């Protein structure tokens, strides 16, 4: 199964709430190793209320993998987050 078909299959299984939450989230790359969830939240709350910050970490070392997911209260705030400079946001 190619990745496009796999994504469609997973997408069709998502509940309405999960689909809405997905629209309210952004992926953030280029997160400095020393950055923690609190500091990242402080930066991104400038565009709107942040519901959750998840920094991806190495399971063995616990070290930041330099990427994170930020979940906002609304899709509008997530779109505004795309304008934040200094990070790769999508």
C-alpha positions as CSV (number, residue, x, y, z in Angstrom):
1,X,0.0,0.0,0.0
2,X,1.5,3.3,-1.0
3,X,1.7,6.2,1.5
4,X,-1.1,8.2,-0.1
5,X,-3.6,5.3,0.1
6,X,-2.5,4.6,3.6
7,X,-3.0,8.2,4.7
8,X,-6.5,8.2,3.1
9,X,-7.4,5.0,5.0
10,X,-6.2,6.4,8.3
11,X,-8.0,9.7,7.6
12,X,-11.3,8.0,6.9
13,X,-11.1,6.4,10.3
14,X,-10.6,9.6,12.3
15,X,-13.6,10.9,14.2
16,X,-14.9,14.3,13.6
17,X,-13.3,15.6,16.8
18,X,-9.9,14.1,15.8
19,X,-10.1,15.8,12.3
20,X,-10.8,19.1,13.9
21,X,-7.9,18.7,16.4
22,X,-5.7,17.8,13.4
23,X,-6.6,21.1,11.8
24,X,-5.7,23.0,15.0
25,X,-2.2,21.5,15.2
26,X,1.1,22.5,13.5
27,X,4.3,20.6,13.1
28,X,7.4,22.6,14.2
29,X,10.9,21.8,13.1
30,X,14.3,23.3,13.9
31,X,13.5,23.3,17.6
32,X,16.8,23.9,19.5
33,X,18.0,21.0,21.7
34,X,17.8,23.2,24.8
35,X,14.2,24.2,24.2
36,X,11.5,22.8,26.5
37,X,7.7,22.6,26.3
38,X,7.2,25.7,28.5
39,X,9.5,27.9,26.4
40,X,8.0,26.7,23.2
41,X,4.5,27.4,24.5
42,X,5.6,30.9,25.5
43,X,6.7,31.6,21.9
44,X,3.6,30.2,20.2
45,X,1.0,31.6,22.5
46,X,1.8,35.0,20.9
47,X,-0.6,33.8,18.0
48,X,-3.3,32.4,20.3
49,X,-4.1,30.0,23.2
50,X,-2.0,26.8,23.1
51,X,-3.8,23.6,24.2
52,X,-0.8,21.3,24.1
53,X,2.9,21.2,23.2
54,X,4.6,17.9,22.4
55,X,8.3,17.9,21.8
56,X,9.4,14.6,20.2
57,X,12.2,13.0,22.2
58,X,14.5,10.0,21.7
59,X,13.2,7.1,23.8
60,X,16.6,6.0,24.9
61,X,18.3,9.3,25.7
62,X,15.3,11.6,26.3
63,X,17.0,14.1,24.0
64,X,14.9,16.5,22.0
65,X,14.6,15.4,18.3
66,X,14.4,19.1,17.3
67,X,10.7,18.9,16.3
68,X,7.4,19.3,18.0
69,X,3.6,19.5,17.6
70,X,1.7,22.5,18.9
71,X,-2.1,22.2,19.3
72,X,-4.2,25.4,19.4
73,X,-7.8,26.1,20.4
74,X,-8.8,26.9,16.8
75,X,-7.7,26.4,13.3
76,X,-7.3,30.2,12.9
77,X,-4.6,30.2,15.6
78,X,-2.8,27.3,13.9
79,X,-2.8,29.2,10.6
80,X,-1.4,32.2,12.3
81,X,1.4,30.1,13.8
82,X,2.7,29.5,10.2
83,X,4.0,33.1,10.4
84,X,6.3,32.6,13.4
85,X,9.9,33.2,12.4
86,X,12.9,31.1,13.5
87,X,11.2,27.7,13.2
88,X,10.1,25.5,10.4
89,X,6.3,25.5,10.9
90,X,3.8,23.5,8.7
